[in-house]
Amino acid sequence: MPDAQPIRVLIITGMTDVHHDWRSTTPVLKEQLESTGRFEVRVTEEFRGGSAQTLRPYDLVVLNYYGRRDPWRDVAEERFGDEAEQALVDFVSGGKGLIAYHPTLAGGVGWLPEYERLLGGVMREETSRRAPNNDFLLRTADEHPITAGWPAQFPHYNDDLYVGLKWPEGVKKRILLTGWDNPLRYTQVPSQWRALPGMGEEHPVAWTVEHGLGRAVSIGIGHDVRAMSHPAFRALFARSAQWAATGEVTIPTPADLGEPVEGGDWWPTTLEPMVRQMFDEWVAAGEPDTQK
């Protein structure tokens, strides 16, 4: 039975770096929520000058924003400003919901300190990178209403796997999904499978944050429209949005979750498990010293 009142959502966007096209991804975010019949969505392309009054009508904010168009230039991000950033923090701590979508995780450098804690984990130049994995297995890390009933692992395609995130201290978070940083994707021989921090390790790609009375979910997958079309993102985004806004999940998981895309099952479903076994055996043997 549908709820009498829709979940009111504001998508805040208007800027991302050149690798992430907010103009194409924002309509997909809006459509995926509205297609469930549970959400009423509005979009703003300008949140500078925003305030608590701006956010008052909404149950959920979705952030699709990173304030640097050129990520290689040493320039400060374009901030929302102290009042708008504080309004976001207060919005969640007062009992509302937040989704930090993919490019948003690189933002927040030099913003209010509590903003990083609201996201729970962030991409930072000194520690983080994008792994060369495009197709990989996602692993369900924790039993949570968002991922209830999901397979222990399932394939995902055409997307980013972020490695080496910065995790602010004292954040009450739960990891939902992880991805494995496959050493073979770097082309190194086995003796070099630890050449970079995080190689051969699991890395969170989605997690929840409890902040005050409210809830946030950070989603590290969904690089572009193609990646967003796959069942893993479609399932994760809509169910995360409902949980962040209400604390409950009734939106069904797509029936095709876990099914490989046509022609796309080689890397995540066949090669990754094979390499994983090789890697585990290599680790068990003592990880030979690469300097000898």
FENFENNOR-V297651 format. One record per residue. RES is the residue in one letter. OMEGA is omega in degrees with one decimal (none if undefined). NEAR is the number of other ideal C-beta (glycine too) atoms within 12 Angstrom. D_CENTER is the distance of its C-alpha to the mean C-alpha in Angstrom with 2 decimals. Layout:
((RES:OMEGA:NEAR:D_CENTER) (RES:OMEGA:NEAR:D_CENTER))
//
This chain:
((M:-176.4:5:30.04) (P:177.7:12:27.89) (D:-179.7:19:27.31) (A:-176.8:7:29.81) (Q:176.3:12:27.38) (P:173.2:24:24.14) (I:-175.2:38:20.97) (R:-171.7:27:21.15) (V:169.8:40:18.05) (L:172.3:40:17.89) (I:178.5:38:15.42) (I:-175.4:42:15.86) (T:178.0:37:15.77) (G:178.4:24:18.59) (M:168.2:32:17.42) (T:178.4:35:14.96) (D:-172.5:29:16.06) (V:179.2:15:18.07) (H:-175.1:21:15.45) (H:-174.6:34:13.46) (D:-177.9:24:15.84) (W:-179.4:35:15.10) (R:178.5:18:18.40) (S:-176.6:22:17.42) (T:-177.7:37:13.85) (T:177.2:36:14.88) (P:178.2:21:17.59) (V:175.7:35:15.40) (L:-179.3:43:13.12) (K:-176.8:30:16.51) (E:-178.6:22:18.19) (Q:176.2:39:15.77) (L:-176.0:39:16.18) (E:-178.3:23:19.88) (S:177.7:19:20.68) (T:-175.9:30:20.22) (G:-175.6:19:23.08) (R:-170.2:31:21.46) (F:170.7:37:20.10) (E:-165.9:24:21.95) (V:169.1:36:19.87) (R:-177.0:27:20.98) (V:169.8:30:19.62) (T:177.4:30:20.66) (E:179.5:19:20.63) (E:179.0:17:22.22) (F:172.8:32:21.21) (R:-174.1:23:23.44) (G:177.2:16:26.11) (G:-175.2:31:24.05) (S:175.0:20:25.23) (A:179.0:21:25.19) (Q:177.6:14:27.47) (T:-174.1:25:25.03) (L:-172.2:36:22.45) (R:-176.4:17:25.15) (P:-167.0:19:25.21) (Y:175.0:38:21.59) (D:-172.8:37:19.86) (L:171.1:45:16.24) (V:172.1:48:14.68) (V:180.0:48:11.72) (L:172.8:52:11.04) (N:-168.4:44:10.91) (Y:168.4:48:12.80) (Y:-166.8:38:13.58) (G:173.4:35:17.26) (R:179.3:28:18.47) (R:-179.4:21:19.46) (D:-174.4:16:20.69) (P:-178.6:24:18.48) (W:-177.8:11:21.61) (R:-179.7:12:23.85) (D:179.2:10:24.48) (V:179.6:14:24.29) (A:174.4:13:22.88) (E:169.7:29:20.00) (E:-176.8:25:21.19) (R:170.0:27:20.56) (F:-176.0:37:20.84) (G:-174.5:23:23.59) (D:-176.0:21:24.38) (E:-178.7:21:25.29) (A:178.8:32:22.27) (E:177.4:37:19.84) (Q:177.9:25:21.95) (A:177.2:34:21.95) (L:179.6:48:18.17) (V:-178.6:33:18.53) (D:177.8:31:21.60) (F:-178.7:41:20.14) (V:-177.5:40:17.72) (S:178.0:26:20.28) (G:174.6:22:22.83) (G:-179.4:23:21.19) (K:-173.4:37:18.83) (G:179.4:42:15.13) (L:168.2:48:12.09) (I:172.8:54:8.70) (A:-173.5:48:6.86) (Y:174.1:48:5.50) (H:-175.2:47:4.78) (P:-179.7:43:8.37) (T:-174.9:46:8.66) (L:177.3:45:7.47) (A:-174.1:37:10.72) (G:175.3:39:12.80) (G:177.8:38:15.02) (V:-179.1:28:17.57) (G:178.0:20:20.85) (W:175.4:30:19.63) (L:-176.0:23:20.72) (P:-176.8:20:19.94) (E:179.6:27:18.58) (Y:177.2:41:15.76) (E:-179.4:35:14.05) (R:177.7:33:14.78) (L:178.2:46:13.28) (L:175.2:47:9.75) (G:176.7:40:10.74) (G:-173.7:41:9.44) (V:172.8:36:9.80) (M:178.0:38:10.77) (R:-172.1:24:14.56) (E:-174.0:18:17.26) (E:-176.2:12:19.41) (T:-165.6:18:17.16) (S:175.5:29:14.09) (R:170.9:24:14.17) (R:176.7:33:12.83) (A:-179.9:33:14.49) (P:176.1:21:16.88) (N:172.5:38:15.54) (N:176.6:27:14.95) (D:-176.1:36:15.68) (F:175.2:46:14.88) (L:168.7:37:15.06) (L:180.0:43:12.33) (R:179.0:31:13.91) (T:-169.4:33:13.93) (A:-172.8:26:14.18) (D:174.7:21:15.58) (E:-174.6:14:17.57) (H:178.4:29:16.00) (P:-179.2:25:16.89) (I:-174.4:38:13.55) (T:-178.4:35:14.16) (A:177.7:20:17.94) (G:-179.1:20:19.97) (W:175.9:30:17.41) (P:177.1:22:18.79) (A:173.9:16:18.48) (Q:-179.0:26:17.00) (F:-173.5:34:16.59) (P:174.8:35:16.10) (H:-166.0:49:13.41) (Y:168.1:37:14.50) (N:-171.7:27:14.49) (D:177.3:39:11.05) (D:168.6:37:9.70) (L:-179.5:46:9.48) (Y:-175.4:39:8.98) (V:172.7:36:11.90) (G:178.3:26:13.63) (L:172.7:40:11.33) (K:-177.3:25:13.57) (W:178.8:26:13.66) (P:-177.7:23:15.96) (E:173.4:12:18.81) (G:179.9:14:19.74) (V:177.8:28:16.42) (K:-174.1:20:16.62) (K:173.6:30:13.42) (R:178.4:29:12.92) (I:179.2:31:10.79) (L:-175.4:40:10.10) (L:175.1:45:9.40) (T:172.8:33:10.34) (G:-176.3:43:11.56) (W:178.1:39:14.92) (D:-171.5:40:15.83) (N:-177.9:35:18.89) (P:-177.0:34:21.79) (L:179.3:29:23.68) (R:177.7:28:21.29) (Y:-179.7:23:22.60) (T:177.3:13:26.17) (Q:172.3:22:27.48) (V:-176.4:15:30.21) (P:-178.8:24:29.72) (S:-179.8:17:31.43) (Q:-175.7:20:28.66) (W:172.3:31:25.72) (R:-174.0:24:25.00) (A:179.5:18:25.49) (L:176.8:22:22.14) (P:177.1:17:20.41) (G:177.8:29:17.86) (M:179.9:33:19.53) (G:-179.1:33:20.09) (E:174.4:25:17.64) (E:-179.8:26:14.68) (H:179.6:38:11.39) (P:174.5:41:8.58) (V:175.4:43:5.38) (A:-178.4:50:4.82) (W:176.6:40:7.50) (T:175.3:41:9.93) (V:171.2:41:12.15) (E:-174.3:27:15.72) (H:-174.9:35:17.25) (G:179.5:22:20.89) (L:-173.3:15:21.52) (G:-174.6:33:18.14) (R:175.3:42:14.68) (A:173.3:48:11.15) (V:174.0:52:7.78) (S:-174.9:49:4.64) (I:-176.7:51:1.66) (G:176.3:48:2.17) (I:179.6:45:4.81) (G:-173.1:45:7.34) (H:-177.0:35:9.37) (D:-175.3:27:12.38) (V:179.8:25:14.48) (R:179.1:23:15.44) (A:-179.6:35:12.10) (M:-178.5:38:11.37) (S:-176.8:27:14.80) (H:-172.3:38:14.28) (P:-179.1:31:14.58) (A:-180.0:47:11.50) (F:-178.4:39:9.29) (R:179.0:33:12.27) (A:-174.8:42:12.69) (L:-173.0:46:9.33) (F:-175.9:48:9.06) (A:-178.9:43:12.73) (R:175.8:42:13.21) (S:-179.6:46:10.53) (A:179.3:49:12.23) (Q:179.7:36:15.56) (W:-179.1:38:14.98) (A:-177.2:49:13.80) (A:-170.1:42:16.85) (T:-174.4:29:19.35) (G:179.5:24:18.55) (E:177.1:20:19.43) (V:174.7:31:18.21) (T:178.3:22:20.79) (I:-175.8:31:18.99) (P:172.7:20:19.81) (T:178.3:28:17.66) (P:-176.4:25:18.52) (A:-176.8:11:21.53) (D:176.0:19:20.32) (L:-179.8:28:17.37) (G:178.2:26:18.41) (E:178.4:21:20.82) (P:175.4:23:20.80) (V:-177.9:25:21.00) (E:178.7:10:24.49) (G:-172.4:11:25.26) (G:-171.5:23:21.81) (D:-173.3:22:22.33) (W:-175.2:19:24.02) (W:-173.8:31:21.35) (P:-171.5:37:19.01) (T:-177.4:26:21.74) (T:-173.6:17:24.78) (L:-178.6:24:24.36) (E:177.5:34:21.42) (P:179.7:23:23.35) (M:178.7:18:26.48) (V:179.8:29:25.12) (R:178.5:30:23.52) (Q:177.0:16:27.01) (M:-178.4:21:28.60) (F:-179.6:28:26.29) (D:177.9:19:26.92) (E:178.9:17:30.63) (W:178.2:25:30.54) (V:-178.8:19:28.98) (A:179.5:11:31.52) (A:174.5:14:34.29) (G:177.6:9:33.49) (E:-175.7:22:31.42) (P:179.3:17:34.43) (D:-176.1:10:35.00) (T:-178.6:14:34.05) (Q:-178.7:8:36.66) (K:none:6:39.57))
//
